């Protein structure tokens, strides 16, 4: 790939990345501090801060604020030094992992946040696998070093063993818990000292020349200094040095240590993303790879969020620009419908605040308000018929039927459910026999979120009831065989919001029976969200 032309400077300064972690590792706090250092907010609010004014800026849904968790991925753009960061915060809770999987299709790198006391947890492992499938470069941030945490070598070993990736320390912690003083910046030979008094203040940075510099003794007590020298000597012998090429290919992760809540280590991590992180990459489509430096604008929808502003019933499609220089008012071809679409009021997000985007470049994420034309997986181009690949839709693991408590509101409920289906918040199936809908989700918490959103956003109280079905599969195969299957198994057949045929099953036996009786038909647990 070395013979590719240099990227235009505006594109080359873009860094588009997601933050992934297990719930409670401190991801939302880290996001806040990024915004703080990027000058986007003046004061970071705590996730569960008292008083509306200090709510975290990236959690805007009422349920997120009540529970202190992130349930929808939000995108934010801000400048840091000479770079333009496009940061996508993802839900850490496993019940919302599908949203996270789709988000990872729209970024060029990921930051994995781990808790210094807990190490690699189950959800981290799952998300890491998705990054691995996409060869995403990963930067690791070991958080909460100001609390009692595990031995540094132990944490690094666990990452190497569990995730089968080389770990290169970018910084090294000095002390831990109450004795945590700060870090030694290995990549730049600097001492970073934490200020416990002011959580929003940037750490003090002292330039030193190597570990033998007598200046070190002025800041670090002798016992800790001795331990630091010993550990670093071991680290240099046992662990690989940072190699950018290996990192960009997804084989190595640099690790920084810090404490997001104390604003410590965050700036070094941000410098690392700017300095070493990937520029906008080639995006895969069914027809060809789309390079960011191409002059024609292309992009794809990886997320749809309804009712971000409850007063306006709006729906915003999040679009990752794959190539070109986009300007407000451009007419783009909506490939699925074949119709041109004038993008007159695209928005850029600063957490829940938004501003009109006069222009955007490859690598940026813009929001396009629309009334349901745009769906997940849609491509927008300047005329070329492209279909971007790799945006998955998973078969739900939990199915329940849903009814409005007021029977007169059935029609409104159908409209609300279709909106959520298009947003990707749930799968909605219309059985071919009987009335009502069956809603499928990945995790039980999603039912609570849906019930709460349908009531708050549409004013319809609903009841979820258990369903006789346990799983759903998309039916693929020759048209006549699929029709034969559908006619003979009407009680199992339903359609999703795209009108595709879905087979609802009670037992594994149902699936085996179909496979046996209808050769040529596939019951698929995933559906590629393409046009």
Buried (B, 14 or more C-beta within 10 A) or exposed (E): EEEEEEBBEBBBBBBBBBBBBBBBBBBBBBBBBBBBBBEBBEEBBBBEBEEEEEBBBBBBBEBBBEBBBBBBBBBBBBEBEEBBBBBBBBBBBBBBBBBBBBBBBBBBBBBBBBBBBBBBBEBBEBBBEBBBEBEBBBBBBBBBBBBEBBEBBEBBBBBBEBBEBBBBBBBBBBBBEEEBBBBBBBBBEBBBBBBEEEBBEBBEBBEBEEBEBEEBEEBBEEEBBEBBBEBBEEBEEEBBEBBBEBBBEBBBBBBBBBBBBBBBBBBBBBBBBBEBBBBBBBBBBBEEEBBBBBEEBBBBBBBBBBBBEEEEEBBBBBBBBBBBBBEBEBEBBBBBEEEEBEBEEBBBBBBBEBEEBEBBBBBBBBBBBBEBBBBBBBBBBBEBBBBBBBBBBBBBBBBBBBBBEEEEBBEBBBEBBBBBBBBBBBBBBBBBEEEBBBBBBBBEBBBBBBBBBBBBBBEBEBEBEEBEBBBBBBBBBEEEBBEBBBEEBEEBBBBBBBEEBBBBBEEEEBBEEBEEEBEEBEBBBEBBBBB
